[in-house]
Amino acid sequence: MALRINDLVPDFSADTDQGPINFHDWIGSGWAILFSHPKDFTPVCTTEFGVVAQLADEWAKRGTKVVGVSVDGVASHQKWKGDIEGVAGVKAGFPIIADEGLAVSKAFDMLPAEAYLPDGRTPADTATVRSVFIIGPDKKLKLSMTYPMSVGRNFAEVLRALDALQLTFNVPLATPANWTVGEDVIVALALNDDQAREKYGSIDIKLPYLRTAKAPK
């Protein structure tokens, strides 16, 4: 079954290059991002892991843990970290899950149940393991993105989406197209005009169903 928005994400135990983790326990009470890769020592993935490492302060500022997953083993991950850090110029402090048995990839619906790793495999055999999952403090999936092998992920967009998710988490707000931090937000239809003004102050009624307000601090 596909993993849908607001589904409880799968819990699992796995080895990483930093030791074993239990996923839900590792998430704790904050936000988390799981980003997946089809194989170690691949060019696009190396640049992506490097950017994630460079953004360590941004993840911390948002109270968000990040973890990679690749369908290779712990020893391979540890060697690959050297390449990642060399390209990025910073330490890659996040763990990488060893998913040789494909349990995580299948649980997150990145591979079909019958998938296996053939001898002499290439990244193409697990090409669909190129997703980003943003997970809320309630351990539920808040957003997912899947990319093809040829397109490097835009982690500025991942940060922007994370900011929007955190701002609107469990409050009657949404963000418009291309929203960035500091811009006006959309008031949910669950509030009438008077309730919206009481909660958010002045509102701009562009259409009966499109009302904006200053973003809460």
C-alpha positions as CSV (number, residue, x, y, z in Angstrom):
1,M,0.0,0.0,0.0
2,A,1.3,3.5,-0.9
3,L,2.4,5.7,1.9
4,R,0.2,8.8,1.9
5,I,0.3,12.2,3.6
6,N,-0.6,12.0,7.3
7,D,0.0,8.2,7.4
8,L,2.0,7.1,10.4
9,V,5.5,6.3,8.9
10,P,6.8,2.8,9.3
11,D,8.9,2.1,12.4
12,F,11.9,-0.1,11.9
13,S,15.3,-1.0,13.4
14,A,18.3,-0.8,11.2
15,D,22.1,-0.5,11.2
16,T,23.7,2.8,10.2
17,D,27.3,4.0,9.8
18,Q,26.8,5.4,13.3
19,G,25.4,2.3,14.9
20,P,21.9,0.8,15.2
21,I,18.7,2.9,15.4
22,N,15.1,2.4,16.1
23,F,13.4,4.9,13.7
24,H,10.5,6.2,15.8
25,D,12.8,6.4,18.9
26,W,15.4,8.2,16.8
27,I,12.9,10.8,15.6
28,G,11.9,11.5,19.2
29,S,9.5,14.5,19.6
30,G,10.8,16.7,16.8
31,W,10.8,16.8,13.0
32,A,12.8,14.4,10.8
33,I,13.8,14.0,7.1
34,L,14.6,10.7,5.5
35,F,16.3,11.0,2.1
36,S,17.0,7.9,0.1
37,H,19.6,7.0,-2.5
38,P,19.9,3.9,-4.8
39,K,23.6,3.2,-4.3
40,D,26.7,4.5,-2.7
41,F,29.5,6.1,-4.7
42,T,27.1,7.6,-7.3
43,P,27.7,11.1,-8.6
44,V,24.4,12.9,-8.1
45,C,23.9,11.3,-4.7
46,T,27.3,12.4,-3.6
47,T,26.6,16.0,-4.3
48,E,23.2,15.7,-2.6
49,F,24.7,14.2,0.6
50,G,27.3,17.0,0.5
51,V,24.6,19.7,0.5
52,V,22.7,18.0,3.4
53,A,26.0,18.1,5.3
54,Q,26.6,21.7,4.5
55,L,23.1,22.6,5.8
56,A,23.7,21.1,9.3
57,D,23.1,24.4,11.0
58,E,19.8,25.0,9.1
59,W,18.4,21.6,10.1
60,A,19.4,22.2,13.7
61,K,17.8,25.7,13.6
62,R,14.5,24.0,12.7
63,G,14.8,21.2,15.3
64,T,15.0,18.6,12.5
65,K,17.0,15.4,12.3
66,V,18.1,14.1,8.9
67,V,19.0,10.6,8.0
68,G,20.0,9.0,4.7
69,V,19.2,5.6,3.4
70,S,21.1,3.7,0.7
71,V,20.8,0.1,-0.3
72,D,24.4,-0.7,0.5
73,G,26.1,-1.8,3.7
74,V,27.6,0.0,6.7
75,A,31.2,-0.5,5.6
76,S,30.4,1.0,2.2
77,H,28.6,3.9,3.8
78,Q,31.6,4.7,6.0
79,K,34.0,4.7,3.0
80,W,31.5,6.8,1.0
81,K,31.4,9.4,3.8
82,G,35.0,10.2,3.0
83,D,34.1,11.2,-0.6
84,I,31.0,13.1,0.5
85,E,33.0,15.1,3.0
86,G,35.8,15.8,0.5
87,V,33.3,17.2,-2.0
88,A,31.3,19.2,0.6
89,G,34.2,20.5,2.5
90,V,32.4,19.7,5.8
91,K,31.8,16.8,8.1
92,A,28.7,14.7,7.3
93,G,27.4,14.2,10.8
94,F,24.1,12.5,9.9
95,P,23.7,8.7,9.8
96,I,23.1,6.6,6.7
97,I,20.9,3.6,7.0
98,A,22.2,0.3,5.5
99,D,19.2,-1.1,3.6
100,E,20.9,-4.1,1.9
101,G,17.8,-6.2,2.5
102,L,15.5,-3.4,1.1
103,A,13.3,-3.5,4.1
104,V,13.2,0.3,4.5
105,S,12.8,1.0,0.8
106,K,9.9,-1.4,0.6
107,A,8.2,-0.1,3.8
108,F,8.3,3.4,2.4
109,D,6.9,2.2,-0.9
110,M,10.0,3.1,-2.9
111,L,10.3,-0.5,-4.2
112,P,7.8,-3.2,-4.9
113,A,7.6,-6.1,-2.4
114,E,9.2,-8.5,-4.9
115,A,12.3,-6.3,-5.5
116,Y,15.7,-7.8,-4.9
117,L,19.3,-6.9,-5.5
118,P,20.7,-8.9,-8.4
119,D,24.4,-9.8,-8.7
120,G,26.4,-7.1,-10.3
121,R,23.6,-4.6,-9.8
122,T,23.8,-1.0,-11.0
123,P,21.9,2.1,-9.5
124,A,19.3,1.5,-12.2
125,D,18.1,-1.6,-10.3
126,T,17.0,0.6,-7.4
127,A,16.4,3.9,-9.3
128,T,13.1,4.6,-7.5
129,V,15.0,4.9,-4.2
130,R,15.4,8.6,-4.7
131,S,12.8,10.2,-2.4
132,V,12.6,12.8,0.4
133,F,10.2,12.2,3.3
134,I,9.5,15.0,5.8
135,I,8.0,13.6,9.0
136,G,6.3,15.6,11.8
137,P,6.6,15.3,15.5
138,D,3.5,13.0,15.5
139,K,5.6,10.5,13.4
140,K,3.3,11.1,10.4
141,L,4.3,11.8,6.8
142,K,3.9,15.5,6.0
143,L,5.4,15.7,2.5
144,S,7.2,13.5,0.1
145,M,9.1,14.2,-3.2
146,T,10.6,11.6,-5.6
147,Y,13.2,12.4,-8.2
148,P,14.6,10.6,-11.2
149,M,18.3,9.6,-11.4
150,S,19.2,12.5,-13.7
151,V,17.9,15.4,-11.5
152,G,19.7,16.5,-8.4
153,R,17.4,17.4,-5.5
154,N,17.0,21.1,-4.6
155,F,17.5,21.2,-0.9
156,A,16.6,24.9,-0.8
157,E,13.1,23.7,-1.7
158,V,13.2,21.1,1.0
159,L,14.1,23.8,3.5
160,R,11.3,26.0,2.2
161,A,8.8,23.2,2.4
162,L,9.9,22.4,5.9
163,D,9.5,26.0,7.0
164,A,6.0,26.0,5.6
165,L,5.1,22.7,7.2
166,Q,6.4,23.9,10.6
167,L,4.5,27.2,10.3
168,T,1.2,25.6,9.5
169,F,1.5,22.5,11.7
170,N,-1.8,22.0,13.5
171,V,-2.9,25.6,12.9
172,P,-5.6,26.9,10.5
173,L,-3.1,28.4,8.0
174,A,-1.7,27.5,4.6
175,T,1.0,29.0,2.4
176,P,0.5,30.2,-1.2
177,A,2.6,29.4,-4.2
178,N,6.3,30.3,-4.0
179,W,5.9,31.3,-0.3
180,T,9.0,32.0,1.7
181,V,9.5,32.9,5.3
182,G,8.2,36.4,6.2
183,E,5.6,36.5,3.5
184,D,1.8,36.5,4.1
185,V,0.0,33.3,4.6
186,I,-3.5,32.0,3.7
187,V,-6.2,31.8,6.4
188,A,-8.0,28.4,6.4
189,L,-11.7,28.3,5.4
190,A,-12.3,26.7,8.8
191,L,-12.4,30.2,10.2
192,N,-14.9,32.8,9.3
193,D,-13.8,36.4,8.7
194,D,-14.4,37.5,12.3
195,Q,-12.6,34.5,13.7
196,A,-9.8,35.1,11.3
197,R,-9.4,38.7,12.4
198,E,-9.6,37.8,16.1
199,K,-6.8,35.2,15.6
200,Y,-4.6,36.9,13.1
201,G,-5.5,40.6,13.0
202,S,-6.1,42.3,9.8
203,I,-6.9,40.1,6.8
204,D,-6.9,40.8,3.1
205,I,-10.0,39.3,1.4
206,K,-8.9,38.7,-2.2
207,L,-11.8,36.3,-2.8
208,P,-14.4,34.8,-0.4
209,Y,-12.2,31.7,-0.3
210,L,-8.8,33.4,-0.5
211,R,-7.9,35.5,2.5
212,T,-4.4,36.3,3.6
213,A,-2.8,37.6,6.8
214,K,0.6,38.4,8.2
215,A,2.4,35.2,9.2
216,P,2.5,34.6,12.9
217,K,5.9,35.1,14.6
